[in-house]
Amino acid sequence: MTAEQSLSFIVLGIMMIFFMWGRFRYDIVACSALMLAVAVGIVPFDHAFDGFSDDIVIIVGSALIVSAGVARSGVVDAAIQRFLPELQSVRAQLALLVVTVTILSAFIKNIGALAIMIPVAFQFARRSKVQPSVFLMPMAFGSLIGGLMTQVGTSPNVVVSRVRADLTGESFTMFDFTPVGASLALVGAVFLLFGYKLVPERKSQQVGMDQAVEITDYTSEAVVPAGSPVIGKPLSNLVKIGDGGAVVIAVFRRGTHLAPLPDVVIELDDILLLEGGPAALDRIVSQAKLKISGDRSPMPNDKAKADTEAIEAVIATGSPLIGMSAQRLALFNNHNINLLAVSRQGERLKQRLGSIRLRAGDIVVLQGTRRELPSFLQDFGCLPLAQREILLGTIRRATVPLLVLATAMGATALGIVPVQIAFFAAALAMVVFRVIPLRDVYRAVDGPILVMLAALIPVSDTLRTTGGSDLIAGWLSGMAADLPPAGALAIMVVAAMAVTPFLNNAATVLVMAPIAASFATALDYRPDAFLMAVAIGAGSDFLTPIGHQCNTLVMGPGGYRFSDYPRLGLPLSIVIVIVAVPMLMWIWPLR
């Protein structure tokens, strides 16, 4: 072992210890490891920041924006409410998510399948009152095992097919991977449905001051316009859309005040007084196609509408708004500002929104242009709360994000463009078509995750550049020679699992597949089972968040720690090895 190889192993070992310790945030650990690798000379100065231009960083960042665009469109809420209104059990929800991601990943890029379903996971978490971390890691692992089922499902399968063609003159075909891969996917999915409890519930690391000041008792007012799907249906159907986060506290019909009984049938032009949190109110308004009272666009054209935002503010002592109502002030006509909702501590407001006399301490949701809102807040003594996304009263483009995502995934599936180009273009399209306002784009990107990835790529690559991977390969070859066939296959799977976090999965196959084939030939075995073993191991990276972009993608939103991954990933890896070895020997006989 050379000095450079020793230093590479030492730096990687120290880095893994600090990751598992969890005392310092993962991006700080990764950057420190990079600087240490540069200091000891195993990462050249001119390659220290190559990771920031790596495709994986682009893919993960773009996928976060695309996923946020799909979530913001409201189409996920509508689909769940329409097709899965009664799916309440956490395990049933997890089963749907894992099975869907697993099957999709067999035919499309697994990160694309995962990006589609992440917004669904967040909606299920909200409905079941659990943390999204319950769903996200099992989904990421499901996307990995789903990719094992077909040749195009994951990069290791594609690479090992090419290696087999070079060695034998014949490549693996599209569904040669299916018998073993489908068995692993089935067993793995069943394990995830029960093993998900091995990971503690974590709160998202993106939680900030916006959650700390969350208000859940806003009063808002909406009109039932023509074309609303709730016309002719009871109020109970409307309340279900809010999943318990909002209620109807009054109904005004042609000047008559009706009690909001569950069996009251909604009619055209009914005025509904709603109470709840901004997210629940937004779901009810958007899915029932209601019109917020007073929600008139401050500017008529589309460009100006995109510049419109809603903000939460508290009415300070001495504000000119105290004792006044929105109707009396003529807020929209005089100031181009809409009052969308009001919250008053310890009191349920039951009068029409426009007639509520405001008091000091009331929290209001105001809508206006970014140019006019600051001056209004200053002139009228309103103090803005911590900024968070308020979708109530905003314009939605439900079909655009789905078309963008479908186009990106279709382009990658057909091989028209590589995945990084497709997803970057999709993220750009989300901004160009105003699915996500420009001001919210960088909020959707998880900066610490991207920095961690970019810093780790040069550090991990030292295993290859110093010859450390070749050294490991030699050790494995010596170990496998003394084992029975089943043991040799197991060693190949386990070794690929262990190496792939530090090399990318395709590089792992390129390093280990020739060794596996040479070992098989030396013992007069057919190479197919050993090549498949390497592909399965390289595609089953469940132990860390850094080996595959799907694991990285869920780390920030799930609030996971580095040490959480082996909690679920190690038992799953053992299950994969136990099932894979006999299946390989059965489907691909050694002699």
PAMAR-548051 format. One line per field, with one value per residue (C-alpha): residue in one letter; x, y, z. Coordinates in steps of 0.1 Angstrom, whole numbers. Example, Ala and Ser with C-alpha at 12.3 -4.5 7.8 and 13.67 -1.06 7.14 Angstrom:
REM residues 2
rest: (A S)
X: (123 137)
Y: (-45 -11)
Z: (78 71)
END
This chain:
REM residues 591
rest: (M T A E Q S L S F I V L G I M M I F F M W G R F R Y D I V A C S A L M L A V A V G I V P F D H A F D G F S D D I V I I V G S A L I V S A G V A R S G V V D A A I Q R F L P E L Q S V R A Q L A L L V V T V T I L S A F I K N I G A L A I M I P V A F Q F A R R S K V Q P S V F L M P M A F G S L I G G L M T Q V G T S P N V V V S R V R A D L T G E S F T M F D F T P V G A S L A L V G A V F L L F G Y K L V P E R K S Q Q V G M D Q A V E I T D Y T S E A V V P A G S P V I G K P L S N L V K I G D G G A V V I A V F R R G T H L A P L P D V V I E L D D I L L L E G G P A A L D R I V S Q A K L K I S G D R S P M P N D K A K A D T E A I E A V I A T G S P L I G M S A Q R L A L F N N H N I N L L A V S R Q G E R L K Q R L G S I R L R A G D I V V L Q G T R R E L P S F L Q D F G C L P L A Q R E I L L G T I R R A T V P L L V L A T A M G A T A L G I V P V Q I A F F A A A L A M V V F R V I P L R D V Y R A V D G P I L V M L A A L I P V S D T L R T T G G S D L I A G W L S G M A A D L P P A G A L A I M V V A A M A V T P F L N N A A T V L V M A P I A A S F A T A L D Y R P D A F L M A V A I G A G S D F L T P I G H Q C N T L V M G P G G Y R F S D Y P R L G L P L S I V I V I V A V P M L M W I W P L R)
X: (0 14 15 -12 -35 -30 -39 -70 -82 -74 -92 -123 -123 -121 -148 -172 -165 -175 -206 -217 -210 -234 -219 -213 -236 -229 -218 -192 -179 -177 -159 -135 -127 -121 -97 -79 -76 -61 -37 -23 -19 -44 -67 -48 -55 -69 -94 -106 -138 -146 -176 -194 -197 -205 -237 -250 -251 -271 -295 -302 -307 -329 -350 -357 -370 -391 -405 -413 -431 -453 -461 -469 -493 -519 -523 -511 -537 -564 -554 -552 -585 -602 -587 -575 -598 -600 -564 -556 -533 -496 -487 -512 -499 -463 -472 -487 -457 -430 -448 -454 -418 -404 -425 -418 -381 -379 -387 -377 -349 -353 -347 -375 -399 -389 -394 -429 -439 -422 -450 -475 -454 -457 -494 -498 -476 -498 -530 -517 -500 -466 -432 -424 -393 -415 -420 -390 -362 -382 -393 -356 -346 -377 -365 -331 -345 -370 -341 -327 -356 -346 -316 -325 -336 -302 -267 -250 -272 -264 -227 -225 -244 -216 -189 -206 -207 -170 -162 -185 -197 -233 -249 -276 -311 -337 -355 -326 -325 -362 -364 -338 -345 -383 -377 -354 -379 -408 -389 -373 -407 -422 -393 -396 -433 -424 -388 -395 -399 -361 -356 -367 -390 -370 -381 -370 -337 -353 -376 -371 -388 -418 -429 -422 -448 -474 -509 -537 -569 -572 -607 -612 -642 -649 -676 -689 -687 -702 -684 -673 -673 -688 -721 -750 -728 -730 -706 -690 -675 -659 -644 -629 -606 -589 -581 -591 -570 -600 -637 -667 -679 -708 -727 -743 -770 -788 -785 -794 -770 -771 -757 -727 -743 -725 -756 -761 -761 -738 -754 -741 -730 -730 -705 -685 -667 -637 -613 -580 -543 -532 -523 -556 -576 -556 -564 -601 -602 -581 -596 -632 -625 -638 -631 -616 -637 -619 -592 -589 -557 -538 -526 -544 -517 -500 -466 -479 -499 -467 -453 -482 -476 -494 -478 -487 -485 -495 -513 -492 -504 -512 -519 -544 -562 -573 -611 -614 -628 -615 -648 -647 -611 -618 -584 -584 -598 -577 -545 -545 -543 -565 -574 -575 -577 -577 -566 -575 -560 -586 -616 -635 -646 -680 -688 -681 -644 -649 -669 -644 -632 -594 -577 -541 -525 -547 -527 -538 -530 -526 -521 -505 -475 -440 -436 -467 -468 -438 -450 -485 -471 -450 -478 -504 -483 -482 -453 -445 -440 -412 -415 -431 -449 -486 -504 -539 -551 -522 -525 -520 -509 -517 -510 -478 -455 -469 -462 -427 -419 -434 -413 -381 -387 -397 -366 -343 -362 -358 -322 -327 -308 -289 -307 -288 -298 -334 -339 -320 -342 -373 -362 -357 -391 -407 -393 -400 -436 -440 -449 -424 -419 -383 -380 -388 -365 -334 -356 -365 -329 -313 -280 -262 -270 -255 -224 -220 -222 -199 -173 -175 -170 -133 -127 -144 -126 -93 -101 -98 -70 -46 -53 -71 -100 -76 -60 -95 -102 -71 -80 -115 -101 -79 -108 -132 -108 -110 -148 -176 -196 -223 -198 -179 -212 -220 -186 -191 -225 -212 -180 -200 -224 -194 -175 -203 -207 -171 -171 -203 -222 -212 -175 -179 -192 -163 -138 -153 -170 -137 -125 -157 -155 -118 -126 -154 -133 -104 -128 -145 -178 -200 -195 -232 -241 -210 -216 -252 -239 -217 -246 -270 -244 -236 -273 -281 -266 -286 -258 -251 -268 -239 -236 -268 -286 -320 -306 -292 -325 -345 -319 -328 -366 -366 -343 -322 -288 -260 -264 -300 -293 -276 -304 -327 -301 -280 -308 -322 -287 -285 -319 -308 -277 -296 -322 -299 -273 -297 -317 -286 -275 -309 -316 -280 -264 -227 -219)
Y: (0 34 65 81 51 51 88 83 55 77 108 87 69 102 117 87 88 125 118 90 111 138 166 189 195 172 200 213 177 173 207 199 165 182 207 179 159 190 196 161 162 135 161 185 222 225 197 206 222 199 186 219 212 175 162 148 183 196 166 169 207 206 177 197 227 204 186 220 231 200 204 241 235 219 190 165 177 174 139 125 140 126 91 84 103 74 63 72 43 52 17 18 52 40 9 30 53 26 3 32 45 10 1 35 32 1 21 57 74 66 102 112 87 99 136 128 112 134 159 131 119 154 154 120 131 161 140 114 139 122 136 132 112 82 80 96 71 40 57 65 29 17 37 19 -16 -8 1 -34 -49 -38 -30 7 10 19 28 -3 -25 -6 -7 -44 -52 -34 -52 -86 -76 -69 -102 -126 -107 -107 -81 -86 -78 -55 -81 -104 -85 -90 -124 -116 -79 -84 -109 -84 -56 -76 -87 -53 -35 -59 -53 -15 -17 -31 -19 18 21 14 51 76 104 134 170 186 205 232 242 279 309 305 273 290 317 295 307 281 301 326 337 341 345 328 329 299 308 291 260 251 213 216 232 208 190 191 213 181 174 208 205 171 188 207 174 188 220 243 245 265 287 305 305 336 330 360 380 351 338 300 277 257 223 194 186 221 219 244 267 291 325 312 332 309 321 298 293 275 276 292 259 243 273 273 237 243 274 260 225 237 265 291 328 346 377 408 388 411 413 444 446 432 416 383 397 419 390 370 400 397 381 376 384 380 410 420 453 473 496 530 517 538 504 500 503 503 476 467 478 512 517 506 489 477 509 533 513 484 459 429 417 379 367 378 360 373 355 338 349 333 359 352 384 390 396 431 442 430 460 455 456 459 425 411 391 398 382 410 407 432 438 436 473 485 461 475 511 501 482 512 538 518 505 468 446 418 383 359 354 321 310 320 304 316 337 329 318 281 264 228 213 230 213 179 186 198 168 143 159 157 121 112 128 108 75 78 88 122 141 130 132 163 183 172 180 214 223 212 234 263 258 259 294 306 295 310 277 289 326 337 348 312 293 293 286 253 243 227 245 224 192 205 218 184 166 190 187 149 141 149 133 101 101 98 61 57 82 68 32 24 8 -15 -25 -34 -54 -74 -82 -93 -116 -133 -137 -150 -177 -195 -195 -217 -203 -189 -172 -158 -143 -129 -113 -96 -82 -70 -55 -35 -22 -11 6 24 52 63 56 63 31 30 33 5 -18 -8 -16 -48 -64 -75 -89 -108 -122 -131 -149 -169 -179 -190 -214 -225 -208 -189 -151 -141 -146 -128 -98 -97 -98 -67 -48 -56 -46 -13 -5 -12 17 19 27 64 95 102 72 78 110 96 91 126 141 131 139 176 173 143 159 127 123 105 77 72 55 24 20 10 4 -22 -47 -41 -48 -81 -90 -82 -104 -133 -132 -123 -151 -182 -164 -157 -193 -205 -181 -180 -214 -213 -242)
Z: (0 -10 11 -10 -7 30 32 11 34 65 52 42 75 95 74 80 117 119 97 120 151 139 161 131 101 71 48 73 76 39 33 61 46 12 28 46 14 -3 26 25 -13 -25 -41 -64 -61 -96 -90 -55 -67 -96 -76 -80 -118 -114 -130 -97 -81 -111 -110 -73 -73 -104 -90 -59 -79 -101 -71 -55 -87 -87 -51 -55 -84 -61 -85 -59 -34 -59 -71 -35 -26 -57 -60 -24 0 25 26 62 75 75 64 35 24 26 6 -22 -22 -22 -47 -71 -69 -73 -104 -120 -114 -135 -166 -159 -141 -104 -94 -117 -101 -67 -76 -88 -55 -29 -29 -24 6 21 17 33 62 67 65 90 113 110 98 61 72 78 40 23 30 22 -10 -19 -12 -32 -62 -60 -58 -86 -109 -105 -125 -161 -181 -183 -146 -133 -145 -132 -153 -184 -177 -168 -200 -219 -200 -208 -245 -243 -226 -244 -275 -262 -240 -214 -228 -214 -192 -184 -151 -143 -126 -100 -99 -94 -66 -48 -54 -40 -9 -4 -7 19 42 39 48 82 87 83 120 124 115 141 129 121 115 83 86 65 94 102 117 94 112 146 140 121 126 124 131 102 92 55 32 -1 -27 -46 -83 -113 -122 -87 -82 -47 -59 -49 -23 15 35 49 15 14 48 40 15 43 61 94 90 83 91 78 106 87 55 40 13 -3 29 52 78 79 106 90 96 78 57 44 6 -11 -37 -63 -49 -13 8 31 62 67 96 96 87 54 38 46 35 3 -4 1 -21 -49 -51 -47 -72 -48 -51 -21 -13 -22 -41 -71 -90 -80 -117 -147 -168 -163 -157 -128 -114 -111 -91 -66 -33 1 34 70 93 128 134 158 186 171 136 116 108 144 146 108 85 50 36 52 42 7 8 -28 -44 -24 -18 -43 -14 -7 28 25 61 97 129 164 194 217 195 167 141 127 107 71 64 50 80 107 127 132 165 177 177 149 123 87 54 28 -9 -32 -54 -41 -49 -29 1 19 18 29 59 69 64 83 112 103 113 88 103 94 56 45 14 15 -14 -5 -34 -57 -94 -100 -132 -125 -159 -167 -141 -151 -187 -179 -158 -183 -211 -191 -181 -217 -231 -207 -212 -250 -248 -264 -238 -206 -173 -160 -191 -190 -153 -155 -184 -165 -135 -158 -174 -139 -135 -171 -170 -135 -118 -91 -85 -91 -54 -42 -65 -42 -12 -30 -35 -4 -3 24 6 -27 -9 8 -25 -43 -16 -13 -50 -51 -17 -28 -61 -43 -39 -76 -84 -57 -69 -37 -56 -74 -41 -27 -59 -54 -18 -29 -56 -30 -5 -31 -44 -10 -8 -22 -52 -30 -8 -37 -51 -17 -15 -49 -39 -5 -19 -45 -18 3 -25 -44 -19 -27 -64 -83 -91 -127 -118 -92 -120 -143 -115 -102 -132 -149 -115 -111 -147 -143 -110 -127 -156 -134 -116 -148 -139 -163 -156 -158 -122 -110 -133 -121 -85 -91 -108 -79 -53 -71 -75 -38 -21 11 37 31 17 -6 -29 -49 -57 -46 -11 -11 -25 6 32 37 33 56 82 83 99 83 108 100 67 80 105 77 50 67 74 39 24 43 30 -5 -2 13 -15 -44 -40 -43 -70 -91 -88 -98 -127 -139 -133 -126 -149)
END
